[in-house]
Amino acid sequence: MYFKCHYLHTFVEFISLLLVMETLGPGTAEHLNSEATIEKYLPISILGLRVEEGYKDVAYNDGILQIPADTIVRLRLFGHGLTNHTIIRFVSELGEFGSNCGDLTSTRTFQLEPEVEPFLDSAVSEIILPPLDYLIGQKVYYLCIRENNTDVPWIHQGINKLLMLQTHTSLLPLWSLILGIVILLLFAAVFSGLNLGLMALDQTELKIIAATGTTKEKRYAKLIQPLRNRGNYLLCTLLLGNVMVNSTLTILLDEISTGVIAIVGATLSIVILGEIVPQAICSRHGLAIGARTVWLTKFFMLITFPIAYPISVVLDKALGEEIGNVYNRARLIELLKITHGYNDLENYEENIIAGALELKNKMVVDVMTKLESIFMLPIEAVLDFNTISDIMTMGYSRIPVFDKFPNNIVSILYTKDLAFVDPDDRMPLKAICEFRNNPVMFVSETTKLDVMFRNFKKGHMGHMSIVQTKNGIEAIGLVTLEDIIEELIQADIKDEMDISRAVTKSRRKSRSLFSVVFSPEASRWKRDGVVISSQLAQAAFQFLCTSVPGFGDENISKIKLQTLLNQELFFEIKTKNRTIDNSDLNTIIYEKGIPADFFVLILEGRVRSEVGKEKLIFESGPFSFYGVQCLAEYDDGTSDTQQLDGDPEIEKSCKKFVPDYTVRAISDVTFLRIPRSIYIEARKTTAGDCNSSTDLIHTTDLTMNHTISNSPLYHPHPKIGALMDRIILRSSSIQSEIDFDNNNRNNDITKNLQDVNRV
């Protein structure tokens, strides 16, 4: 086994030497043969050497091994007679093989570390050689060898290229390499940051900043604009500079390190210090940094002009002119939503902007009042007392007039046309329409709101138009200038007559783009956006008038009750995805033992009541009501009418209603909640109106007094109410005169008949 290993090792060394000789040339074999002949007479000889470990700076120059100067290199030597006491050194002077080189100038001495097995004729040594001084003729290092602690002289190994070494040094010292790396990292950061900061500022944004920014922002934008106008040239300069700097940085890092260290160091330094950090900073402060480094950018644009400018010209021709970001309506609206809370715009300002942008995308059918919600008059109507009172009660200035069918609108009645109309004349409405001949403006349901708005501004269409179907066959609704303005400002416009029209106006969904959300502390029930149908509102009105104590005509007039119901008194409780249990306070309407000062009428959904100590459970549905007791309970036991007319201090002493039951929603519930204070105010107003009406017609019949105080002609507006009172007094006096004349005429006829009978 020993001989097999020895022969195998010898064979491997022989093959290695053949490969080296093939590399060095044909003269090497003869040289080795001559030295091999001499070595028979020498105790120690070296046949060749190589670098044991991979070094990035190791190379061959004309067959001579080159290693870095002043660097520890692990060298393996092949030969005979190598022991632990064998030492080597290198000289720069030429000598014959086997000659004594002890007197020659040499490097320091290096100890050999031979292999454990003696038959392996090789050894390893760590050497470090100084740089060759080419000025004094040093071109190569030659090998000298001897046994340590003996009198054997140093033996020169000759001019065999396999045994020669050369050294090379870096062009720059270490400190200059480190300084260059730091400078290049700074330039890499500048190029990378400016690439993101400047190129992210498109020309449109720079123009906006230059016109509307702060003083500093305007100055910065004006400095950057000339550079940014040459977008492709600037881009090529920054990218070219960034690539050039990063490439040079990699080379310098490779000079001061090797292998994995160079790769990891270059990657981390370039990515972190040259890319991530500068781009993170310039993404937020790109305008200021770009303006402060304009001179540096111009300098590099000048340096890279021969390469960057031709490329930019080609890009300009191929890609066309750079315009910048252009915002359409949808993008502007989305921009408002995204920046809500960060800009200095108020909510109503944002709503107006959004409404103006959406005006072109909406049609009149989206904002019109539907036909079934319009107050109209038939052409056959007579302008008597009841008709005029209905017109005055509704409060509209323009009233559509239809012929036979509501969708066949033929004229428009202006309320001002009734100024000189006497109700006693019972003039036909058709006569007024034919006399005034007010034009009816029709518009298609697909007409855009911006077109409609321009038409209304011109004035030739008035401020109201009838909406027709696409084919123009029938009317389906009505649109006014107020509807378009409300859509424009994204809010409802309320005037003094909108109280009676609140149910009609509630058909529209909430327009607010940035709606206010009530906190749980403000209300545990939903109030905003609760919309009920006109039929349900009318049903609630009729039910309160006829079935609930305290809401009859003797307590609250119908006009006041309708005004009361038009306030925001409707609430919702949503039970979807919610477990109905006793711990959920959001589903409780009344709680046992907790004072309550409001009345509740259930309109939709179902509720559960727990009554008394026995906790008897009852379920009820729509038009069940609770809390009537809180509307008329007082400390002194007087009637509620007396209490209303009493001292305000007495009203503060009223008892609070404390229910002995708990009412909880068990499904989605919509209910009417009337606070005690609003109810009392409505009753006070009704009582005051009745007293004032009694004073005005003190001389008339009591029946007429009751009729006037409860007349549907009564209007809450003081001027219109006074006008109605005068109309009523005038009609009453005329009726009295007619009755008096009729009585006198009847008496005369009766007397004449009696005279005839006597004859």
Helices and strands as residue ranges (DSSP letters): H 2-24, H 27-39, E 45-51, E 59-61, E 64-68, E 73-80, E 86-91, E 110-111, E 113-114, E 122-127, G 134-136, E 142-147, E 155-156, G 161-163, E 165-168, H 174-199, H 203-212, H 215-229, H 231-256, H 259-268, I 269-276, H 277-292, H 294-303, H 305-319, H 329-338, H 347-358, G 359-361, H 364-367, E 369-370, G 371-373, E 377-378, E 382-383, H 385-394, E 398-402, E 409-414, G 415-418, G 423-425, E 427-428, H 429-436, E 442-444, H 449-458, E 464-468, E 475-480, H 481-489, H 502-505, H 534-547, H 558-565, E 570-573, G 585-587, E 588-590, E 598-604, E 607-611, E 616-620, E 625-626, G 628-631, H 640-644, H 648-652, E 661-665, E 669-675, H 676-696, H 702-709, H 718-758
